[in-house]
Amino acid sequence: MRLPEEPDLPPNINILPMIDVIFAILVFFIVSSLYLTRSEGLPVNLPRATTAEVQKSKQITVSLDEQGRLTIDSKPAQIEQLKTEVEKLIEAESQTTVIVNADRTVEHGQVVEVIDQLRQIPQVQLAIAAKQESGDQQ
């Protein structure tokens, strides 16, 4: 006696677990990319400029906050040692951009003194940080 055969069901792939895994990977990459931004220096109130642009080379950030405190890549420094400290951070025979990140309320004389010391270093390209001004102002 022969048993009746059960009809073969077509194979199917359950894609819901695959969608869950892909969604988890997507969330991981989104969250991890938020931590890839490089932010150095002290929070300062930057002046605005319509010609501001992002610099794309090795960068050293020199910051002056509203009280006139000087930092080099978030480490406190004295203006007298600025030139030697920056020279230590520069790689041999490479162009380095030093960004002066000065609060808009800092005295003009302090900013000029910092820029003057930085201009004495031959491998340095100097940049002044500014926020890009939106074009809707008149």
C-alpha positions as CSV (number, residue, x, y, z in Angstrom):
1,M,0.0,0.0,0.0
2,R,1.3,3.3,-1.0
3,L,0.8,6.6,0.9
4,P,-0.3,9.6,-1.0
5,E,2.5,12.0,-1.6
6,E,2.3,15.4,-0.2
7,P,2.6,18.1,-2.9
8,D,5.9,19.9,-3.0
9,L,5.7,23.4,-1.7
10,P,7.7,25.9,-3.7
11,P,10.8,27.1,-1.8
12,N,10.6,30.5,-0.3
13,I,13.1,32.9,1.3
14,N,12.0,34.8,4.4
15,I,13.5,38.2,3.9
16,L,12.4,39.8,7.1
17,P,15.5,38.8,9.1
18,M,17.7,40.0,6.3
19,I,16.0,43.4,6.3
20,D,16.5,43.6,10.1
21,V,20.2,42.9,9.7
22,I,20.7,45.4,6.9
23,F,18.8,48.0,9.0
24,A,21.1,47.3,12.0
25,I,24.2,47.7,9.8
26,L,22.8,50.9,8.3
27,V,22.2,52.4,11.8
28,F,25.7,51.4,12.9
29,F,27.3,53.2,9.9
30,I,25.1,56.3,10.4
31,V,25.9,56.6,14.1
32,S,29.6,55.9,13.6
33,S,29.9,58.5,10.9
34,L,28.7,61.1,13.3
35,Y,31.9,60.6,15.4
36,L,34.2,61.0,12.4
37,T,34.0,64.7,12.3
38,R,37.2,66.4,13.5
39,S,36.7,69.2,15.9
40,E,39.6,70.8,17.6
41,G,40.1,74.0,19.5
42,L,37.9,75.9,21.9
43,P,34.4,77.0,21.1
44,V,34.7,80.6,19.8
45,N,32.3,83.0,18.2
46,L,33.8,83.2,14.7
47,P,33.4,86.2,12.4
48,R,31.5,85.6,9.1
49,A,33.0,85.8,5.6
50,T,31.4,85.1,2.2
51,T,34.7,83.7,0.9
52,A,35.3,81.2,3.7
53,E,36.2,77.7,2.5
54,V,37.3,74.4,4.0
55,Q,41.0,73.6,4.1
56,K,42.1,70.1,3.1
57,S,45.7,69.5,4.3
58,K,47.4,68.6,7.6
59,Q,46.0,71.2,10.0
60,I,47.1,72.6,13.3
61,T,44.5,74.8,15.1
62,V,45.6,77.8,17.1
63,S,42.7,79.2,19.1
64,L,42.2,82.4,21.1
65,D,39.1,82.4,23.2
66,E,37.2,85.5,24.4
67,Q,39.4,85.8,27.4
68,G,42.6,85.7,25.2
69,R,43.7,82.2,26.3
70,L,45.8,80.6,23.6
71,T,45.6,76.9,22.8
72,I,47.4,74.7,20.1
73,D,45.2,71.8,19.1
74,S,43.2,72.1,22.4
75,K,46.4,72.2,24.5
76,P,47.0,75.4,26.5
77,A,50.1,77.4,25.4
78,Q,51.8,80.7,26.0
79,I,52.2,83.1,23.2
80,E,56.0,83.3,23.8
81,Q,56.3,79.5,23.0
82,L,53.9,79.5,20.1
83,K,56.5,79.4,17.3
84,T,58.5,76.5,18.9
85,E,55.4,74.5,19.8
86,V,54.0,74.7,16.2
87,E,57.4,73.8,14.8
88,K,57.4,70.6,16.9
89,L,54.0,69.6,15.4
90,I,55.0,70.2,11.8
91,E,56.2,67.2,9.8
92,A,59.6,67.6,8.1
93,E,59.4,69.1,4.5
94,S,55.6,69.1,4.3
95,Q,53.2,72.0,4.0
96,T,51.0,72.4,7.0
97,T,48.0,74.7,7.4
98,V,47.8,76.5,10.7
99,I,44.3,77.7,11.3
100,V,44.0,80.8,13.6
101,N,40.6,80.3,15.3
102,A,40.1,83.6,17.2
103,D,37.0,84.8,18.9
104,R,35.6,88.0,17.3
105,T,35.9,89.8,20.7
106,V,39.6,89.2,21.1
107,E,41.9,92.2,20.8
108,H,43.2,92.8,17.4
109,G,46.8,93.2,18.7
110,Q,46.7,89.6,20.2
111,V,45.6,88.1,16.8
112,V,48.3,90.1,15.0
113,E,50.9,88.9,17.4
114,V,49.9,85.2,16.9
115,I,49.8,85.6,13.1
116,D,53.3,87.4,13.2
117,Q,54.8,84.4,15.0
118,L,53.2,81.9,12.7
119,R,54.4,83.7,9.6
120,Q,58.0,83.2,10.7
121,I,57.7,79.5,10.2
122,P,58.6,78.6,6.6
123,Q,56.5,75.4,6.1
124,V,53.3,77.0,7.3
125,Q,50.3,78.1,5.3
126,L,48.2,80.4,7.3
127,A,44.4,80.3,7.4
128,I,42.0,82.3,9.5
129,A,38.8,80.5,10.7
130,A,35.5,82.1,9.8
131,K,31.9,80.9,9.5
132,Q,30.5,81.0,6.0
133,E,28.0,83.8,5.7
134,S,24.6,82.9,4.4
135,G,23.7,84.9,1.2
136,D,20.3,86.0,2.4
137,Q,21.5,89.1,4.3
138,Q,21.5,92.5,2.6
